[in-house]
Amino acid sequence: MKREPAWRIFAGEYNDSTVEIEGTGEKTPSYVITPLGSKVNRLFAVGVLTDVENISENGELIRAHISDPTGVFTLYSGKQYQQKATDQLLNIEVPAFVAVIGKARTYEPEEGALYVSIRPELVREVNAETRDRWIIETCVQTKQRIEAVMEAMKMNTPNAYDLRKLGYSKDLSEGIVAALKKYGNVDVSKYLALVRESLQYTVPASETFPEVEKEEKIEAVEQVKIQKEEKKEKTEKKIGDSEEVEDIVLKTIKEIEGEDGAAWDLILEKCKKNNLDENTIEEALTSLMDKGFIFEPVLGTIKTT
């Protein structure tokens, strides 16, 4: 039996999935079908490992979270079947950039409510450059899926045969047909926004866009440059440069955090006393997270590293 490909996919697309095609036999794979037609049995994700915790009394099962620019992947790993991956997760000091290859998993507590996660097969600590390259590659592949979905929605009856004639792969063509059947017409603007937001995390060199045309490379790079310049000018008008703002925010967090961290609302309240507005503070918090100075152990709480 062939090994299933590992899809590059953002958490924002994967977590929107509510459709599963279950295998009919012991060796027949199951697939999570995303709104953009990704037919996922295995996936490859890179992001910031924010927490790892034991969720069983004997410590045999752990849960971890990996954050990318669009959301958070949830991982479940057990020592009985994923001994190596479990040990790798437990041995990494959070927060850290990690790459994960794993199996798509689902949980359906009631009919119509499907939750997706990853069962890791391989975990590796990586650097920021690897994370940035993954973002660019995933943006490219997400854009291709968006274009394929748009082509399918133009058809009177979307079908894999016509999509394959347009050059799309068998798996993607079949996935898109299944997605449109289950989800109806897809709001592609949402996923285009995810791509644009993700590009803000890095300005890629042109060689990192091997699969797109020259005009698209230039457009993507220029768009990120414009967005970064606009953000920089806006921050400078309010108070000093971005490093000065980040220093103020980081110092504030260190002053008020306890063992469990500092509440997001309290950080905003304290920083506003330094003549910073809410948008500027949140931009600084995001930048500090990207640089690894702070992390969010639980929603709404910030800790320094």
C-alpha beads as a LAMMPS data file, in Angstrom:
LAMMPS data file: protein, C-alpha beads

305 atoms
304 bonds

1 atom types
1 bond types

-500.0 500.0 xlo xhi
-500.0 500.0 ylo yhi
-500.0 500.0 zlo zhi

Masses

1 110.0

Atoms # bond

1 1 1 0.000 0.000 0.000
2 1 1 1.411 3.390 -0.997
3 1 1 2.388 5.908 1.688
4 1 1 -0.030 8.814 1.826
5 1 1 1.440 12.260 1.034
6 1 1 1.855 14.748 3.871
7 1 1 -0.171 17.843 3.002
8 1 1 1.168 21.314 3.789
9 1 1 -1.845 23.007 5.278
10 1 1 -2.524 25.911 7.633
11 1 1 -4.307 25.339 10.929
12 1 1 -7.006 27.788 9.803
13 1 1 -8.000 25.492 6.931
14 1 1 -7.512 22.203 8.765
15 1 1 -9.542 23.235 11.818
16 1 1 -12.476 24.292 9.611
17 1 1 -12.877 20.678 8.484
18 1 1 -16.127 18.928 9.369
19 1 1 -16.068 16.095 6.814
20 1 1 -14.373 12.706 7.050
21 1 1 -14.264 9.876 4.532
22 1 1 -13.781 6.731 6.596
23 1 1 -11.858 3.735 5.272
24 1 1 -13.926 0.611 4.691
25 1 1 -11.249 -1.921 5.615
26 1 1 -8.408 -2.439 8.046
27 1 1 -5.803 -1.105 5.604
28 1 1 -8.014 1.388 3.790
29 1 1 -7.058 4.927 4.836
30 1 1 -9.492 7.509 6.154
31 1 1 -9.364 11.136 5.042
32 1 1 -10.281 14.505 6.485
33 1 1 -11.713 16.690 3.717
34 1 1 -11.050 20.402 4.219
35 1 1 -13.210 23.174 2.715
36 1 1 -10.513 23.717 0.028
37 1 1 -10.500 20.056 -0.959
38 1 1 -7.376 18.864 0.837
39 1 1 -7.805 15.100 1.161
40 1 1 -5.756 14.677 4.303
41 1 1 -4.566 11.402 5.742
42 1 1 -1.160 12.773 6.762
43 1 1 0.017 16.373 7.107
44 1 1 3.186 18.371 7.593
45 1 1 3.012 21.376 9.921
46 1 1 5.579 23.839 11.255
47 1 1 5.001 26.398 13.994
48 1 1 5.622 27.300 17.604
49 1 1 5.213 24.526 20.159
50 1 1 3.478 26.424 22.973
51 1 1 2.672 23.718 25.515
52 1 1 2.919 20.005 26.240
53 1 1 0.902 18.403 29.020
54 1 1 0.123 14.947 30.398
55 1 1 -3.592 14.211 30.177
56 1 1 -3.659 10.710 31.649
57 1 1 -3.028 9.590 35.196
58 1 1 -0.080 7.379 34.277
59 1 1 1.473 9.958 31.933
60 1 1 1.067 7.687 28.910
61 1 1 -0.899 10.244 26.868
62 1 1 0.062 13.840 26.172
63 1 1 -1.552 16.797 24.440
64 1 1 0.403 19.571 22.732
65 1 1 -0.378 22.678 20.718
66 1 1 1.480 24.154 17.750
67 1 1 0.679 27.686 16.636
68 1 1 1.010 28.882 13.030
69 1 1 0.018 32.298 11.585
70 1 1 -3.622 31.224 11.154
71 1 1 -4.451 29.191 14.258
72 1 1 -3.436 26.275 16.462
73 1 1 -2.926 22.579 15.706
74 1 1 -3.796 20.157 18.509
75 1 1 -1.618 17.049 18.881
76 1 1 -2.353 13.879 20.867
77 1 1 0.487 11.404 21.347
78 1 1 0.775 8.248 23.421
79 1 1 3.803 6.281 24.561
80 1 1 2.203 2.947 23.655
81 1 1 2.052 3.656 19.908
82 1 1 4.043 6.879 19.370
83 1 1 6.887 6.374 21.825
84 1 1 9.473 8.269 19.764
85 1 1 7.229 11.239 18.915
86 1 1 5.997 11.439 22.511
87 1 1 9.545 11.504 23.876
88 1 1 10.526 14.150 21.324
89 1 1 7.670 16.408 22.422
90 1 1 8.455 15.926 26.112
91 1 1 12.139 16.737 25.579
92 1 1 11.620 20.052 23.774
93 1 1 11.651 23.156 25.960
94 1 1 8.698 25.357 25.032
95 1 1 8.264 27.691 23.335
96 1 1 10.184 26.407 20.316
97 1 1 9.829 26.167 16.555
98 1 1 9.000 22.576 15.587
99 1 1 8.171 20.607 12.462
100 1 1 5.652 17.767 12.720
101 1 1 4.581 15.035 10.336
102 1 1 1.550 13.156 11.536
103 1 1 -1.741 11.439 10.860
104 1 1 -5.036 13.281 10.676
105 1 1 -7.328 12.291 13.517
106 1 1 -10.949 13.159 14.294
107 1 1 -13.252 13.135 17.289
108 1 1 -17.044 13.319 16.929
109 1 1 -18.692 13.692 20.361
110 1 1 -22.083 14.051 18.693
111 1 1 -23.474 13.949 15.193
112 1 1 -22.474 17.024 13.209
113 1 1 -19.687 18.060 15.602
114 1 1 -16.294 16.970 14.250
115 1 1 -12.997 17.992 15.848
116 1 1 -9.667 17.409 14.138
117 1 1 -6.212 16.809 15.599
118 1 1 -2.836 15.320 14.666
119 1 1 -1.250 12.090 15.861
120 1 1 2.462 12.850 15.405
121 1 1 4.777 10.379 13.690
122 1 1 7.872 12.584 13.680
123 1 1 8.747 15.760 15.614
124 1 1 11.830 17.908 15.058
125 1 1 12.923 21.192 16.609
126 1 1 13.698 23.655 13.786
127 1 1 14.745 27.286 13.334
128 1 1 12.842 30.390 12.256
129 1 1 14.104 30.081 8.685
130 1 1 12.515 26.643 8.357
131 1 1 9.250 28.002 9.758
132 1 1 9.326 30.882 7.248
133 1 1 9.987 28.551 4.312
134 1 1 7.062 26.347 5.380
135 1 1 4.787 29.391 5.520
136 1 1 5.729 30.354 1.958
137 1 1 5.326 26.818 0.596
138 1 1 1.982 26.447 2.371
139 1 1 0.812 29.818 0.999
140 1 1 1.651 28.626 -2.522
141 1 1 -0.206 25.338 -2.106
142 1 1 -3.196 26.992 -0.413
143 1 1 -3.434 29.469 -3.300
144 1 1 -3.407 26.578 -5.773
145 1 1 -6.265 24.898 -3.908
146 1 1 -8.229 28.159 -3.883
147 1 1 -7.807 28.470 -7.644
148 1 1 -8.886 24.846 -8.131
149 1 1 -12.002 25.366 -5.989
150 1 1 -12.889 28.487 -8.008
151 1 1 -12.549 26.514 -11.256
152 1 1 -14.776 23.751 -9.875
153 1 1 -17.454 26.212 -8.771
154 1 1 -17.669 27.496 -12.370
155 1 1 -18.672 24.020 -13.594
156 1 1 -22.305 23.025 -13.969
157 1 1 -21.454 19.809 -12.146
158 1 1 -18.027 19.785 -10.468
159 1 1 -16.175 16.593 -11.340
160 1 1 -12.685 15.199 -10.842
161 1 1 -12.209 14.350 -14.528
162 1 1 -12.488 17.970 -15.715
163 1 1 -10.331 19.214 -12.840
164 1 1 -7.603 16.728 -13.736
165 1 1 -7.751 17.948 -17.345
166 1 1 -6.940 21.414 -15.959
167 1 1 -3.776 19.988 -14.424
168 1 1 -4.799 19.360 -10.817
169 1 1 -3.776 16.159 -9.023
170 1 1 -6.065 13.155 -8.588
171 1 1 -6.216 13.575 -4.790
172 1 1 -6.986 17.309 -4.945
173 1 1 -9.559 16.862 -7.731
174 1 1 -11.393 14.174 -5.775
175 1 1 -11.119 16.177 -2.566
176 1 1 -12.597 19.311 -4.124
177 1 1 -15.570 17.410 -5.517
178 1 1 -16.196 15.866 -2.091
179 1 1 -15.755 19.260 -0.378
180 1 1 -18.232 21.096 -2.618
181 1 1 -20.734 18.266 -2.173
182 1 1 -20.542 18.496 1.617
183 1 1 -19.766 22.188 2.277
184 1 1 -21.560 23.793 -0.674
185 1 1 -19.962 26.828 -2.292
186 1 1 -16.829 27.785 -0.363
187 1 1 -16.061 31.339 0.772
188 1 1 -12.597 31.483 -0.783
189 1 1 -12.098 35.086 0.363
190 1 1 -11.603 33.788 3.912
191 1 1 -8.675 31.602 2.834
192 1 1 -7.192 34.295 0.602
193 1 1 -7.128 36.462 3.736
194 1 1 -5.291 33.680 5.603
195 1 1 -2.643 33.627 2.878
196 1 1 -2.217 37.409 2.998
197 1 1 -1.964 37.414 6.795
198 1 1 0.552 34.567 6.767
199 1 1 2.795 36.371 4.280
200 1 1 3.202 39.187 6.803
201 1 1 5.285 36.857 8.975
202 1 1 8.152 36.835 6.499
203 1 1 9.446 38.579 3.408
204 1 1 10.600 35.667 1.238
205 1 1 13.386 35.753 -1.271
206 1 1 12.187 35.144 -4.814
207 1 1 13.780 31.699 -4.963
208 1 1 11.369 30.441 -2.291
209 1 1 8.544 30.707 -4.838
210 1 1 9.622 27.997 -7.305
211 1 1 6.063 26.965 -8.144
212 1 1 4.564 30.325 -9.067
213 1 1 5.051 32.675 -11.987
214 1 1 7.478 35.603 -11.832
215 1 1 4.635 38.152 -11.679
216 1 1 3.149 36.359 -8.671
217 1 1 6.525 36.336 -6.912
218 1 1 6.889 40.074 -7.352
219 1 1 3.303 40.753 -6.287
220 1 1 3.631 38.656 -3.107
221 1 1 6.959 40.185 -2.087
222 1 1 5.870 43.751 -2.819
223 1 1 2.607 43.270 -0.950
224 1 1 4.460 42.143 2.173
225 1 1 6.913 45.047 1.894
226 1 1 4.072 47.570 1.618
227 1 1 2.259 46.079 4.593
228 1 1 5.405 46.123 6.720
229 1 1 6.166 49.749 5.776
230 1 1 2.637 50.845 6.617
231 1 1 2.816 49.059 9.965
232 1 1 6.218 50.594 10.714
233 1 1 5.089 54.146 9.882
234 1 1 1.972 53.777 11.988
235 1 1 3.967 52.591 15.007
236 1 1 6.616 55.303 14.682
237 1 1 3.951 58.024 14.736
238 1 1 2.659 56.759 18.038
239 1 1 5.859 56.210 20.002
240 1 1 9.470 55.719 18.927
241 1 1 10.362 52.662 16.879
242 1 1 8.989 49.126 17.209
243 1 1 11.874 47.992 19.402
244 1 1 11.122 50.745 21.924
245 1 1 7.482 49.684 22.032
246 1 1 8.423 46.017 22.458
247 1 1 10.842 46.914 25.275
248 1 1 8.045 48.731 27.125
249 1 1 5.585 45.853 26.656
250 1 1 8.120 43.176 27.641
251 1 1 9.197 45.151 30.739
252 1 1 5.532 45.549 31.737
253 1 1 4.892 41.806 31.432
254 1 1 7.923 40.991 33.577
255 1 1 6.745 43.424 36.256
256 1 1 3.250 41.979 36.608
257 1 1 3.547 38.292 35.736
258 1 1 3.325 35.692 38.437
259 1 1 3.998 31.962 38.283
260 1 1 1.092 31.502 35.891
261 1 1 1.883 34.563 33.765
262 1 1 0.139 37.901 33.219
263 1 1 -3.456 38.419 32.108
264 1 1 -3.780 39.903 28.617
265 1 1 -6.267 42.565 29.814
266 1 1 -3.943 43.653 32.621
267 1 1 -1.033 43.976 30.183
268 1 1 -3.146 46.230 27.964
269 1 1 -4.239 48.326 30.943
270 1 1 -0.673 48.856 32.217
271 1 1 0.806 49.561 28.779
272 1 1 -1.862 52.152 27.960
273 1 1 -0.454 54.234 30.826
274 1 1 2.693 54.605 28.666
275 1 1 0.635 56.320 25.935
276 1 1 0.362 53.175 23.800
277 1 1 -2.914 52.356 22.081
278 1 1 -4.411 48.862 22.000
279 1 1 -3.447 48.076 18.385
280 1 1 0.181 49.038 18.994
281 1 1 0.337 46.898 22.143
282 1 1 -1.154 43.868 20.373
283 1 1 1.273 44.262 17.463
284 1 1 4.163 44.313 19.947
285 1 1 2.823 41.201 21.719
286 1 1 2.574 39.360 18.387
287 1 1 6.125 40.367 17.450
288 1 1 7.488 39.300 20.847
289 1 1 5.789 35.909 20.440
290 1 1 7.301 35.485 16.976
291 1 1 10.758 36.271 18.384
292 1 1 10.320 33.775 21.220
293 1 1 10.443 36.291 24.112
294 1 1 6.923 35.459 25.292
295 1 1 4.313 32.733 24.797
296 1 1 0.654 32.074 25.637
297 1 1 0.427 28.963 27.869
298 1 1 -3.351 29.333 28.042
299 1 1 -5.705 31.598 26.162
300 1 1 -5.575 35.140 27.543
301 1 1 -2.419 34.659 29.630
302 1 1 1.113 35.696 28.619
303 1 1 4.415 34.461 30.073
304 1 1 8.000 35.441 29.390
305 1 1 10.443 32.737 28.326

Bonds

1 1 1 2
2 1 2 3
3 1 3 4
4 1 4 5
5 1 5 6
6 1 6 7
7 1 7 8
8 1 8 9
9 1 9 10
10 1 10 11
11 1 11 12
12 1 12 13
13 1 13 14
14 1 14 15
15 1 15 16
16 1 16 17
17 1 17 18
18 1 18 19
19 1 19 20
20 1 20 21
21 1 21 22
22 1 22 23
23 1 23 24
24 1 24 25
25 1 25 26
26 1 26 27
27 1 27 28
28 1 28 29
29 1 29 30
30 1 30 31
31 1 31 32
32 1 32 33
33 1 33 34
34 1 34 35
35 1 35 36
36 1 36 37
37 1 37 38
38 1 38 39
39 1 39 40
40 1 40 41
41 1 41 42
42 1 42 43
43 1 43 44
44 1 44 45
45 1 45 46
46 1 46 47
47 1 47 48
48 1 48 49
49 1 49 50
50 1 50 51
51 1 51 52
52 1 52 53
53 1 53 54
54 1 54 55
55 1 55 56
56 1 56 57
57 1 57 58
58 1 58 59
59 1 59 60
60 1 60 61
61 1 61 62
62 1 62 63
63 1 63 64
64 1 64 65
65 1 65 66
66 1 66 67
67 1 67 68
68 1 68 69
69 1 69 70
70 1 70 71
71 1 71 72
72 1 72 73
73 1 73 74
74 1 74 75
75 1 75 76
76 1 76 77
77 1 77 78
78 1 78 79
79 1 79 80
80 1 80 81
81 1 81 82
82 1 82 83
83 1 83 84
84 1 84 85
85 1 85 86
86 1 86 87
87 1 87 88
88 1 88 89
89 1 89 90
90 1 90 91
91 1 91 92
92 1 92 93
93 1 93 94
94 1 94 95
95 1 95 96
96 1 96 97
97 1 97 98
98 1 98 99
99 1 99 100
100 1 100 101
101 1 101 102
102 1 102 103
103 1 103 104
104 1 104 105
105 1 105 106
106 1 106 107
107 1 107 108
108 1 108 109
109 1 109 110
110 1 110 111
111 1 111 112
112 1 112 113
113 1 113 114
114 1 114 115
115 1 115 116
116 1 116 117
117 1 117 118
118 1 118 119
119 1 119 120
120 1 120 121
121 1 121 122
122 1 122 123
123 1 123 124
124 1 124 125
125 1 125 126
126 1 126 127
127 1 127 128
128 1 128 129
129 1 129 130
130 1 130 131
131 1 131 132
132 1 132 133
133 1 133 134
134 1 134 135
135 1 135 136
136 1 136 137
137 1 137 138
138 1 138 139
139 1 139 140
140 1 140 141
141 1 141 142
142 1 142 143
143 1 143 144
144 1 144 145
145 1 145 146
146 1 146 147
147 1 147 148
148 1 148 149
149 1 149 150
150 1 150 151
151 1 151 152
152 1 152 153
153 1 153 154
154 1 154 155
155 1 155 156
156 1 156 157
157 1 157 158
158 1 158 159
159 1 159 160
160 1 160 161
161 1 161 162
162 1 162 163
163 1 163 164
164 1 164 165
165 1 165 166
166 1 166 167
167 1 167 168
168 1 168 169
169 1 169 170
170 1 170 171
171 1 171 172
172 1 172 173
173 1 173 174
174 1 174 175
175 1 175 176
176 1 176 177
177 1 177 178
178 1 178 179
179 1 179 180
180 1 180 181
181 1 181 182
182 1 182 183
183 1 183 184
184 1 184 185
185 1 185 186
186 1 186 187
187 1 187 188
188 1 188 189
189 1 189 190
190 1 190 191
191 1 191 192
192 1 192 193
193 1 193 194
194 1 194 195
195 1 195 196
196 1 196 197
197 1 197 198
198 1 198 199
199 1 199 200
200 1 200 201
201 1 201 202
202 1 202 203
203 1 203 204
204 1 204 205
205 1 205 206
206 1 206 207
207 1 207 208
208 1 208 209
209 1 209 210
210 1 210 211
211 1 211 212
212 1 212 213
213 1 213 214
214 1 214 215
215 1 215 216
216 1 216 217
217 1 217 218
218 1 218 219
219 1 219 220
220 1 220 221
221 1 221 222
222 1 222 223
223 1 223 224
224 1 224 225
225 1 225 226
226 1 226 227
227 1 227 228
228 1 228 229
229 1 229 230
230 1 230 231
231 1 231 232
232 1 232 233
233 1 233 234
234 1 234 235
235 1 235 236
236 1 236 237
237 1 237 238
238 1 238 239
239 1 239 240
240 1 240 241
241 1 241 242
242 1 242 243
243 1 243 244
244 1 244 245
245 1 245 246
246 1 246 247
247 1 247 248
248 1 248 249
249 1 249 250
250 1 250 251
251 1 251 252
252 1 252 253
253 1 253 254
254 1 254 255
255 1 255 256
256 1 256 257
257 1 257 258
258 1 258 259
259 1 259 260
260 1 260 261
261 1 261 262
262 1 262 263
263 1 263 264
264 1 264 265
265 1 265 266
266 1 266 267
267 1 267 268
268 1 268 269
269 1 269 270
270 1 270 271
271 1 271 272
272 1 272 273
273 1 273 274
274 1 274 275
275 1 275 276
276 1 276 277
277 1 277 278
278 1 278 279
279 1 279 280
280 1 280 281
281 1 281 282
282 1 282 283
283 1 283 284
284 1 284 285
285 1 285 286
286 1 286 287
287 1 287 288
288 1 288 289
289 1 289 290
290 1 290 291
291 1 291 292
292 1 292 293
293 1 293 294
294 1 294 295
295 1 295 296
296 1 296 297
297 1 297 298
298 1 298 299
299 1 299 300
300 1 300 301
301 1 301 302
302 1 302 303
303 1 303 304
304 1 304 305
